[in-house]
Amino acid sequence: MTTATEYIDVDGFVRTRVRPYRRVAKQVAVYAGAALILGTIWWLSARAFDTELLFPGPVETLDRLWQLRSILLENTGASMARVAVGFVAGGVLGAALGLGMGYAKRVRYFFTPYVDFFRFIPVFAWFGPILVWIGAGNTSIVLLIVYTSVWVVAINTLAGCVKVSPDAWRMISIYRPSRWQEVTRLLFPAVLPYILGGMRLAISSAFMTVVAAEFLQANEGLGALLARFQTFYDMPGVFSTIICLGLLGILVDQLFVLLTRIAAARYLPNGRLA
């Protein structure tokens, strides 16, 4: 029995259709196998360290994770609210900046020095100034997430603009389109896979930023919880929070892939992100 079939979509592209339950089962098997390998290495390392207080094993950590489930869930909500706002704002700004730089050479020449300058400045360098200018709180954390997200999406979007075929530009010029039509009918659809790819990369940057920012200046959130556990040398609590962050990252990433497949499948290779 075959698990995949090829078909030609309305645009004439050959695509592969894989049965959903087969894809899900395969993905679950891959992650389960990876978890088993990691758990074994973790258990052996904890046994070699032989000090549960400083290096808890998987059993002790999972027991602590269950004890902290309500606290972790509450702080997860606080962190994810900040990530959602900062990620969406940074993604929109980054896409707009990348499209502008890719469409107009004057815009590219003007913004390239700023993009090249600021994207190499770590977000940690802005913790002090942002804290002084705005103060501790959600606004400062969200702005830091926007800062880390915008450059990733902008660079990826610009890379997509550069790869648009000159033949496509010549073809659309026959119809004498307006600039708005050039962007919306040709440039944006062609670059959309790069925009979504950049946004997927920006998710991990947003996670790292929110944890670091909460670690230093927040009273709630997974970063703040991580700082609290480290202060009191609660290593099972630290490991529990790390596991929560990893699982949450996988969940958000796969949800993003699913949403892009539903909303923009016709613009993506094989109908989905890699």
C-alpha positions as CSV (number, residue, x, y, z in Angstrom):
1,M,0.0,0.0,0.0
2,T,1.5,3.3,-1.0
3,T,1.8,6.2,1.4
4,A,2.3,9.0,-1.1
5,T,1.0,10.0,-4.4
6,E,2.0,12.6,-7.0
7,Y,-0.4,15.1,-8.5
8,I,-0.3,18.3,-10.6
9,D,-1.8,21.3,-8.9
10,V,-3.7,24.2,-10.6
11,D,-0.4,26.0,-11.3
12,G,1.1,23.1,-13.1
13,F,3.5,22.0,-10.4
14,V,4.0,18.4,-9.5
15,R,3.4,17.9,-5.8
16,T,3.5,14.9,-3.5
17,R,0.6,14.1,-1.3
18,V,1.4,12.1,1.8
19,R,-1.3,10.6,3.9
20,P,-1.6,12.7,7.1
21,Y,-1.7,9.8,9.6
22,R,1.4,8.3,8.0
23,R,3.3,11.6,8.3
24,V,2.2,12.1,11.9
25,A,3.1,8.5,12.9
26,K,6.5,8.9,11.3
27,Q,7.2,12.2,13.1
28,V,6.1,10.8,16.4
29,A,8.4,7.8,15.9
30,V,11.4,10.1,15.1
31,Y,10.8,12.3,18.2
32,A,10.2,9.2,20.4
33,G,13.5,7.6,19.2
34,A,15.4,10.9,19.8
35,A,13.9,11.2,23.3
36,L,14.9,7.6,24.1
37,I,18.5,8.2,23.0
38,L,18.7,11.5,24.9
39,G,17.1,9.9,28.0
40,T,19.7,7.1,28.0
41,I,22.6,9.4,27.6
42,W,21.1,11.6,30.4
43,W,20.6,8.7,32.7
44,L,24.2,7.4,32.2
45,S,25.6,10.9,32.7
46,A,23.6,11.3,35.9
47,R,24.8,8.0,37.2
48,A,28.4,8.9,36.4
49,F,28.1,12.2,38.2
50,D,26.5,10.4,41.2
51,T,25.0,13.5,42.9
52,E,21.3,14.0,42.4
53,L,21.4,17.4,44.0
54,L,23.7,18.8,41.3
55,F,22.8,16.5,38.3
56,P,19.4,14.9,38.7
57,G,18.5,12.0,36.4
58,P,15.5,11.8,34.1
59,V,13.3,10.0,36.7
60,E,13.9,12.7,39.4
61,T,13.4,15.5,36.9
62,L,10.1,14.1,35.6
63,D,8.9,13.7,39.1
64,R,9.7,17.3,39.8
65,L,8.2,18.3,36.5
66,W,4.9,16.8,37.6
67,Q,5.0,18.6,40.9
68,L,5.6,21.9,39.2
69,R,3.0,21.4,36.4
70,S,0.6,24.2,37.6
71,I,3.5,26.7,38.2
72,L,5.0,25.9,34.8
73,L,1.7,26.2,33.0
74,E,1.1,29.6,34.6
75,N,4.5,31.0,33.7
76,T,4.3,29.5,30.2
77,G,1.2,31.6,29.5
78,A,3.1,34.8,30.6
79,S,6.1,34.0,28.4
80,M,4.1,32.9,25.3
81,A,2.0,36.1,25.4
82,R,5.2,38.2,25.2
83,V,6.6,35.9,22.4
84,A,3.4,36.1,20.4
85,V,3.2,39.9,20.4
86,G,7.0,40.5,19.8
87,F,7.2,37.7,17.2
88,V,4.2,38.9,15.1
89,A,5.3,42.5,15.3
90,G,8.9,41.7,14.4
91,G,7.8,39.4,11.6
92,V,5.6,42.0,10.0
93,L,8.3,44.7,10.2
94,G,11.0,42.4,9.0
95,A,8.9,41.3,6.0
96,A,8.0,44.9,5.1
97,L,11.6,45.9,5.4
98,G,12.9,43.0,3.3
99,L,10.3,43.5,0.6
100,G,11.1,47.2,0.4
101,M,14.8,46.6,0.1
102,G,14.2,43.9,-2.5
103,Y,11.9,45.9,-4.6
104,A,13.6,49.3,-4.7
105,K,17.3,49.8,-5.0
106,R,17.2,53.2,-3.3
107,V,15.5,51.6,-0.2
108,R,18.1,48.9,-0.2
109,Y,21.0,51.3,-0.4
110,F,19.5,53.4,2.4
111,F,18.7,50.6,4.9
112,T,21.5,48.1,4.2
113,P,24.1,49.9,6.4
114,Y,21.6,50.0,9.3
115,V,20.6,46.4,8.9
116,D,24.2,45.2,8.6
117,F,25.1,47.3,11.7
118,F,22.2,46.4,14.1
119,R,21.9,42.7,13.2
120,F,25.4,42.1,14.6
121,I,24.7,43.7,17.9
122,P,23.5,41.0,20.4
123,V,20.2,41.6,22.1
124,F,22.0,41.4,25.5
125,A,23.7,44.6,24.7
126,W,20.3,46.4,24.8
127,F,19.1,45.1,28.1
128,G,20.7,48.0,30.1
129,P,19.6,50.8,27.8
130,I,16.0,49.4,27.4
131,L,15.8,49.0,31.2
132,V,16.8,52.6,31.8
133,W,14.7,54.1,29.0
134,I,11.5,52.1,29.4
135,G,11.9,50.2,32.7
136,A,11.2,46.6,33.6
137,G,8.0,45.1,32.3
138,N,6.2,43.6,29.3
139,T,6.9,46.5,27.0
140,S,10.7,46.3,27.3
141,I,10.7,42.5,26.8
142,V,8.4,42.7,23.8
143,L,10.7,45.3,22.2
144,L,13.7,43.0,22.7
145,I,11.8,40.2,21.0
146,V,10.9,42.5,18.1
147,Y,14.6,43.5,17.8
148,T,15.8,39.9,17.5
149,S,13.0,38.9,15.1
150,V,13.0,41.7,12.6
151,W,16.5,41.2,11.2
152,V,16.1,37.4,10.6
153,V,12.9,37.9,8.7
154,A,14.3,40.9,6.8
155,I,17.5,39.2,5.6
156,N,15.5,36.0,4.6
157,T,12.9,38.1,2.7
158,L,15.6,40.1,0.9
159,A,17.3,36.8,-0.1
160,G,14.0,35.7,-1.6
161,C,13.5,39.0,-3.5
162,V,17.0,38.6,-5.1
163,K,16.0,35.2,-6.4
164,V,12.9,36.3,-8.3
165,S,13.5,35.5,-12.0
166,P,14.2,38.5,-14.3
167,D,11.9,36.7,-16.8
168,A,9.0,37.1,-14.3
169,W,9.6,40.8,-14.1
170,R,9.7,41.1,-17.9
171,M,6.5,39.1,-18.2
172,I,4.5,41.2,-15.8
173,S,5.8,44.4,-17.3
174,I,3.8,43.6,-20.5
175,Y,0.6,44.4,-18.6
176,R,1.9,47.7,-17.3
177,P,1.1,47.0,-13.7
178,S,1.2,49.6,-10.9
179,R,3.9,49.3,-8.2
180,W,1.3,48.0,-5.8
181,Q,0.3,45.3,-8.3
182,E,4.0,44.3,-8.9
183,V,4.5,43.8,-5.2
184,T,1.2,42.0,-4.4
185,R,0.9,40.0,-7.6
186,L,4.5,39.0,-8.2
187,L,7.0,39.9,-5.5
188,F,5.0,38.9,-2.4
189,P,3.8,35.5,-3.6
190,A,7.3,34.6,-4.9
191,V,9.0,35.6,-1.7
192,L,6.4,34.2,0.7
193,P,8.3,30.9,1.3
194,Y,11.3,32.9,2.3
195,I,9.3,35.2,4.6
196,L,7.7,32.1,6.3
197,G,11.1,30.4,6.5
198,G,12.6,33.5,8.2
199,M,9.7,33.7,10.6
200,R,10.2,30.1,11.5
201,L,13.9,30.9,12.3
202,A,12.8,33.9,14.3
203,I,10.7,31.7,16.6
204,S,13.8,30.3,18.2
205,S,15.3,33.8,18.5
206,A,12.1,34.9,20.2
207,F,12.3,32.1,22.7
208,M,15.9,32.7,23.6
209,T,15.3,36.4,24.0
210,V,12.2,36.1,26.2
211,V,14.0,33.7,28.6
212,A,17.0,35.9,28.8
213,A,15.0,39.0,29.4
214,E,12.7,37.4,32.0
215,F,15.8,35.9,33.7
216,L,17.1,39.4,34.3
217,Q,14.0,41.7,34.7
218,A,10.7,39.9,35.2
219,N,8.8,38.4,38.1
220,E,6.8,35.9,36.0
221,G,7.6,33.8,33.0
222,L,9.7,30.7,32.3
223,G,12.9,32.8,32.4
224,A,12.0,34.3,35.8
225,L,11.2,30.8,37.1
226,L,14.5,29.5,35.8
227,A,16.3,32.3,37.6
228,R,14.5,31.5,40.8
229,F,15.4,27.8,40.7
230,Q,19.0,28.6,40.0
231,T,19.2,31.0,42.9
232,F,18.1,28.2,45.3
233,Y,20.2,25.5,43.5
234,D,17.1,23.6,42.6
235,M,18.6,21.6,39.8
236,P,15.5,19.4,39.3
237,G,13.5,22.6,38.9
238,V,16.0,24.0,36.4
239,F,15.9,20.8,34.4
240,S,12.1,20.7,34.5
241,T,12.0,24.3,33.1
242,I,14.5,23.4,30.4
243,I,12.4,20.4,29.3
244,C,9.3,22.6,29.3
245,L,11.0,25.1,27.1
246,G,12.1,22.4,24.6
247,L,8.7,20.8,24.4
248,L,7.0,24.2,24.1
249,G,9.4,25.1,21.2
250,I,8.6,21.9,19.3
251,L,4.9,22.5,19.8
252,V,5.0,26.1,18.6
253,D,7.2,25.2,15.6
254,Q,5.0,22.4,14.5
255,L,1.9,24.6,15.0
256,F,3.5,27.2,12.8
257,V,4.3,24.7,10.1
258,L,0.7,23.4,10.2
259,L,-0.8,26.9,9.9
260,T,1.5,27.8,7.0
261,R,0.5,24.5,5.2
262,I,-3.2,25.4,5.7
263,A,-2.9,29.1,4.7
264,A,-0.2,29.2,2.1
265,A,0.3,25.6,0.7
266,R,0.0,26.7,-2.9
267,Y,3.1,29.0,-2.5
268,L,5.3,26.5,-0.8
269,P,7.5,23.7,-2.3
270,N,5.5,20.4,-1.8
271,G,2.9,22.4,-0.1
272,R,4.7,22.9,3.2
273,L,7.8,24.3,4.9
274,A,10.8,22.0,5.1
